Every structure is written in structure tokens, then in C-alpha cells.
Amino acid sequence: MDNKAFDSKRIAQGYAKRPWLHKSVIEQIKKDCSLPKDFMFKNGLDVGCGAGLSTKALRLICDKVTGTDIAESMIEVCDEIYGTDPSYSFYAAKAEETRIPNKKYDIVTAAGCINWVEKEVHD
């Protein structure tokens, strides 16, 4: 995969301005899982977070969220948007190289990147 495909500040800033449809997905998850209205997971992971719109939606049901993306510029934009809020953290990584956390993740999303994950893992 071309690691540079989404790694430009202009593209990342454009992603941050897309319509925020992600909230409806989270609302459907709550409904499908019969979660109480005020239910919150402790720790969530959003793999392939892009400019953080999906991470923002995941935060609706998580006390703390971590977003990862392969593109450094996407993480840069996330840090600019959410950097002062301690309930968010972001780092650059391939999906298949996500760090093992100090505290377990209660929920993981990866909808926006699953088609980009390498099928073969090389040592």
C-alpha cells in the first residue's frame, strides 16, 4: 500500500470537514447492543481514525478514546482539533501494528481502514 496516499495536510484538513455521519453509527450500535442510554465504555480504540471524526463519535460511548492512523498528517490534524482534551489520544501506526495498551480496550472500531490492512504479515 502507498503509505503516502492520505499523508498530506491538505487532505487531512479536508477529511476533518466531512459530514459527521459517524454519530448515527454509534447510536445504532447502542440500539443493537441494547446499551442503556447513559452507558459508557472505559477505553475505546479507533483504528484508521483519519482526521478524528470516527474517534469523536466513539467518544460518545467511551470515557477515553485512542485514535490511530497510518498517515502522520491525519494524526497532526487530530492533535490540532482534540489535543487539549485529555479524553483523546492519537498516534500514527499501521492498523496491523497497533500498540498493546496499558489498559485494555473495551471497544475497537476499524470501519474506515479495513480494506487497507495488509493481508500478509511479514516478520
CYANA upper distance limits for C-alpha pairs under 8 A (distance plus 0.5 A):
  1 MET  CA    116 TRP  CA      7.79
  1 MET  CA    118 GLU  CA      8.25
  3 ASN  CA      7 ASP  CA      7.79
  3 ASN  CA     70 ILE  CA      7.48
  3 ASN  CA     71 ALA  CA      7.53
  4 LYS  CA      8 SER  CA      8.13
  4 LYS  CA     71 ALA  CA      7.57
  6 PHE  CA     11 ILE  CA      6.96
  6 PHE  CA     12 ALA  CA      7.66
  6 PHE  CA     71 ALA  CA      6.59
  6 PHE  CA     73 SER  CA      8.38
  6 PHE  CA     74 MET  CA      8.26
  7 ASP  CA     11 ILE  CA      7.85
  7 ASP  CA     12 ALA  CA      7.83
  7 ASP  CA     71 ALA  CA      5.24
  7 ASP  CA     72 GLU  CA      6.72
  7 ASP  CA     73 SER  CA      5.76
  7 ASP  CA     74 MET  CA      7.39
  8 SER  CA     12 ALA  CA      6.73
  8 SER  CA     71 ALA  CA      8.45
  8 SER  CA     73 SER  CA      6.05
  8 SER  CA     74 MET  CA      8.29
  9 LYS  CA     13 GLN  CA      6.55
  9 LYS  CA     73 SER  CA      5.71
  9 LYS  CA     74 MET  CA      7.75
  9 LYS  CA     77 VAL  CA      8.04
 10 ARG  CA     14 GLY  CA      6.74
 11 ILE  CA     15 TYR  CA      6.73
 12 ALA  CA     16 ALA  CA      6.92
 12 ALA  CA     50 GLY  CA      7.71
 12 ALA  CA     51 ALA  CA      6.37
 12 ALA  CA     73 SER  CA      6.61
 12 ALA  CA     74 MET  CA      5.50
 12 ALA  CA     77 VAL  CA      6.94
 13 GLN  CA     17 LYS  CA      7.26
 13 GLN  CA     51 ALA  CA      7.74
 13 GLN  CA     74 MET  CA      8.38
 13 GLN  CA     77 VAL  CA      7.05
 14 GLY  CA     18 ARG  CA      7.31
 15 TYR  CA     50 GLY  CA      7.61
 15 TYR  CA     51 ALA  CA      6.22
 16 ALA  CA     51 ALA  CA      5.54
 16 ALA  CA     52 GLY  CA      7.53
 16 ALA  CA     53 LEU  CA      7.23
 16 ALA  CA     77 VAL  CA      8.21
 20 TRP  CA     53 LEU  CA      7.02
 21 LEU  CA     25 VAL  CA      7.79
 22 HIS  CA     26 ILE  CA      7.09
 22 HIS  CA     53 LEU  CA      7.44
 22 HIS  CA     54 SER  CA      6.16
 22 HIS  CA     57 ALA  CA      6.20
 23 LYS  CA     27 GLU  CA      6.75
 23 LYS  CA     54 SER  CA      8.46
 23 LYS  CA     57 ALA  CA      5.56
 23 LYS  CA     58 LEU  CA      8.50
 23 LYS  CA     60 LEU  CA      8.47
 24 SER  CA     28 GLN  CA      6.67
 25 VAL  CA     29 ILE  CA      6.77
 26 ILE  CA     30 LYS  CA      6.80
 26 ILE  CA     57 ALA  CA      7.00
 26 ILE  CA     58 LEU  CA      7.26
 26 ILE  CA     60 LEU  CA      8.16
 26 ILE  CA     61 ILE  CA      8.23
 27 GLU  CA     31 LYS  CA      6.80
 28 GLN  CA     32 ASP  CA      6.45
 29 ILE  CA     33 CYS  CA      6.45
 30 LYS  CA     34 SER  CA      6.34
 30 LYS  CA     35 LEU  CA      5.49
 30 LYS  CA     36 PRO  CA      8.10
 30 LYS  CA     37 LYS  CA      8.37
 31 LYS  CA     35 LEU  CA      6.97
 35 LEU  CA     39 PHE  CA      6.63
 39 PHE  CA     61 ILE  CA      7.21
 40 MET  CA     60 LEU  CA      8.34
 40 MET  CA     61 ILE  CA      5.17
 40 MET  CA     62 CYS  CA      5.55
 40 MET  CA     63 ASP  CA      6.94
 41 PHE  CA     61 ILE  CA      6.42
 41 PHE  CA     62 CYS  CA      4.99
 41 PHE  CA     63 ASP  CA      6.80
 41 PHE  CA    106 ASP  CA      6.63
 41 PHE  CA    107 ILE  CA      7.79
 42 LYS  CA     62 CYS  CA      5.96
 42 LYS  CA     63 ASP  CA      5.51
 42 LYS  CA     64 LYS  CA      6.71
 42 LYS  CA    105 TYR  CA      8.25
 42 LYS  CA    106 ASP  CA      7.09
 43 ASN  CA     62 CYS  CA      6.35
 43 ASN  CA     63 ASP  CA      6.71
 43 ASN  CA     64 LYS  CA      5.49
 43 ASN  CA     65 VAL  CA      6.27
 43 ASN  CA     66 THR  CA      8.42
 43 ASN  CA    103 LYS  CA      8.21
 43 ASN  CA    104 LYS  CA      7.58
 43 ASN  CA    105 TYR  CA      5.52
 43 ASN  CA    106 ASP  CA      6.00
 43 ASN  CA    107 ILE  CA      7.50
 44 GLY  CA     58 LEU  CA      7.58
 44 GLY  CA     59 ARG  CA      8.21
 44 GLY  CA     62 CYS  CA      6.47
 44 GLY  CA     63 ASP  CA      8.48
 44 GLY  CA     64 LYS  CA      6.80
 44 GLY  CA     65 VAL  CA      5.12
 44 GLY  CA     66 THR  CA      6.77
 44 GLY  CA    105 TYR  CA      5.77
 44 GLY  CA    106 ASP  CA      6.31
 44 GLY  CA    107 ILE  CA      5.44
 44 GLY  CA    108 VAL  CA      6.29
 45 LEU  CA     55 THR  CA      8.41
 45 LEU  CA     65 VAL  CA      6.19
 45 LEU  CA     66 THR  CA      5.35
 45 LEU  CA     67 GLY  CA      6.43
 45 LEU  CA     68 THR  CA      8.35
 45 LEU  CA    105 TYR  CA      6.87
 45 LEU  CA    107 ILE  CA      6.92
 45 LEU  CA    108 VAL  CA      5.20
 45 LEU  CA    109 THR  CA      6.79
 46 ASP  CA     54 SER  CA      7.62
 46 ASP  CA     55 THR  CA      6.27
 46 ASP  CA     58 LEU  CA      7.98
 46 ASP  CA     65 VAL  CA      7.82
 46 ASP  CA     66 THR  CA      6.63
 46 ASP  CA     67 GLY  CA      5.18
 46 ASP  CA     68 THR  CA      6.84
 46 ASP  CA    108 VAL  CA      6.38
 46 ASP  CA    109 THR  CA      5.36
 46 ASP  CA    110 ALA  CA      6.47
 47 VAL  CA     67 GLY  CA      6.46
 47 VAL  CA     68 THR  CA      5.52
 47 VAL  CA     69 ASP  CA      6.88
 47 VAL  CA     95 ALA  CA      6.55
 47 VAL  CA     98 THR  CA      8.42
 47 VAL  CA    108 VAL  CA      7.87
 47 VAL  CA    109 THR  CA      6.57
 47 VAL  CA    110 ALA  CA      5.26
 47 VAL  CA    111 ALA  CA      8.46
 47 VAL  CA    112 GLY  CA      8.45
 47 VAL  CA    113 CYS  CA      7.62
 48 GLY  CA     67 GLY  CA      7.69
 48 GLY  CA     68 THR  CA      6.01
 48 GLY  CA     69 ASP  CA      4.92
 48 GLY  CA     70 ILE  CA      7.49
 48 GLY  CA     95 ALA  CA      7.21
 48 GLY  CA    110 ALA  CA      6.58
 48 GLY  CA    111 ALA  CA      8.25
 48 GLY  CA    112 GLY  CA      6.43
 48 GLY  CA    113 CYS  CA      5.55
 49 CYS  CA     53 LEU  CA      7.70
 49 CYS  CA     54 SER  CA      6.58
 49 CYS  CA     55 THR  CA      6.64
 49 CYS  CA     67 GLY  CA      5.82
 49 CYS  CA     68 THR  CA      6.06
 49 CYS  CA     69 ASP  CA      5.99
 49 CYS  CA     74 MET  CA      8.50
 49 CYS  CA    110 ALA  CA      8.35
 49 CYS  CA    112 GLY  CA      7.78
 50 GLY  CA     54 SER  CA      8.41
 50 GLY  CA     68 THR  CA      8.30
 50 GLY  CA     69 ASP  CA      6.43
 50 GLY  CA     71 ALA  CA      8.25
 50 GLY  CA     74 MET  CA      5.83
 50 GLY  CA     75 ILE  CA      7.81
 51 ALA  CA     74 MET  CA      5.50
 51 ALA  CA     75 ILE  CA      7.27
 51 ALA  CA     77 VAL  CA      6.49
 51 ALA  CA     78 CYS  CA      5.88
 52 GLY  CA     56 LYS  CA      6.53
 52 GLY  CA     67 GLY  CA      7.55
 52 GLY  CA     74 MET  CA      8.43
 52 GLY  CA     78 CYS  CA      6.04
 53 LEU  CA     57 ALA  CA      6.92
 54 SER  CA     58 LEU  CA      6.67
 55 THR  CA     59 ARG  CA      6.66
 55 THR  CA     65 VAL  CA      7.30
 55 THR  CA     66 THR  CA      7.88
 55 THR  CA     67 GLY  CA      6.57
 56 LYS  CA     60 LEU  CA      7.51
 57 ALA  CA     61 ILE  CA      8.31
 58 LEU  CA     62 CYS  CA      6.79
 58 LEU  CA     65 VAL  CA      7.63
 59 ARG  CA     63 ASP  CA      7.08
 59 ARG  CA     64 LYS  CA      7.18
 59 ARG  CA     65 VAL  CA      6.53
 63 ASP  CA     87 SER  CA      7.04
 64 LYS  CA     86 PRO  CA      8.46
 64 LYS  CA     87 SER  CA      4.98
 64 LYS  CA     88 TYR  CA      6.53
 65 VAL  CA     87 SER  CA      6.70
 65 VAL  CA     88 TYR  CA      5.64
 65 VAL  CA     89 SER  CA      6.97
 66 THR  CA     88 TYR  CA      6.36
 66 THR  CA     89 SER  CA      5.25
 66 THR  CA     90 PHE  CA      5.98
 66 THR  CA     91 TYR  CA      8.45
 67 GLY  CA     88 TYR  CA      8.17
 67 GLY  CA     89 SER  CA      6.82
 67 GLY  CA     90 PHE  CA      5.17
 67 GLY  CA     91 TYR  CA      7.15
 68 THR  CA     75 ILE  CA      7.83
 68 THR  CA     90 PHE  CA      6.13
 68 THR  CA     91 TYR  CA      5.64
 68 THR  CA     92 ALA  CA      5.95
 68 THR  CA     93 ALA  CA      6.55
 68 THR  CA     94 LYS  CA      8.35
 68 THR  CA     95 ALA  CA      8.04
 68 THR  CA     98 THR  CA      8.09
 69 ASP  CA     74 MET  CA      7.32
 69 ASP  CA     75 ILE  CA      7.11
 69 ASP  CA     91 TYR  CA      7.42
 69 ASP  CA     92 ALA  CA      5.55
 69 ASP  CA     93 ALA  CA      6.08
 69 ASP  CA     94 LYS  CA      6.99
 69 ASP  CA     95 ALA  CA      7.72
 70 ILE  CA     92 ALA  CA      5.81
 70 ILE  CA     93 ALA  CA      5.26
 70 ILE  CA     94 LYS  CA      5.30
 70 ILE  CA     95 ALA  CA      7.76
 71 ALA  CA     75 ILE  CA      7.25
 71 ALA  CA     92 ALA  CA      6.88
 71 ALA  CA     93 ALA  CA      8.26
 72 GLU  CA     76 GLU  CA      6.65
 72 GLU  CA     92 ALA  CA      6.16
 73 SER  CA     77 VAL  CA      6.77
 74 MET  CA     78 CYS  CA      6.78
 75 ILE  CA     79 ASP  CA      6.58
 75 ILE  CA     90 PHE  CA      6.72
 75 ILE  CA     91 TYR  CA      6.71
 75 ILE  CA     92 ALA  CA      6.75
 76 GLU  CA     80 GLU  CA      6.79
 77 VAL  CA     81 ILE  CA      6.70
 78 CYS  CA     82 TYR  CA      6.26
 78 CYS  CA     83 GLY  CA      7.53
 78 CYS  CA     90 PHE  CA      7.60
 79 ASP  CA     83 GLY  CA      4.79
 79 ASP  CA     89 SER  CA      8.41
 79 ASP  CA     90 PHE  CA      7.50
 82 TYR  CA     88 TYR  CA      7.05
 83 GLY  CA     88 TYR  CA      7.77
 83 GLY  CA     89 SER  CA      8.08
 93 ALA  CA     97 GLU  CA      6.53
 93 ALA  CA     98 THR  CA      6.64
 94 LYS  CA     98 THR  CA      7.08
 94 LYS  CA    117 VAL  CA      8.31
 95 ALA  CA    113 CYS  CA      8.18
 95 ALA  CA    117 VAL  CA      6.94
 96 GLU  CA    117 VAL  CA      7.28
 96 GLU  CA    118 GLU  CA      8.07
101 PRO  CA    105 TYR  CA      8.05
110 ALA  CA    114 ILE  CA      6.60
113 CYS  CA    117 VAL  CA      7.28
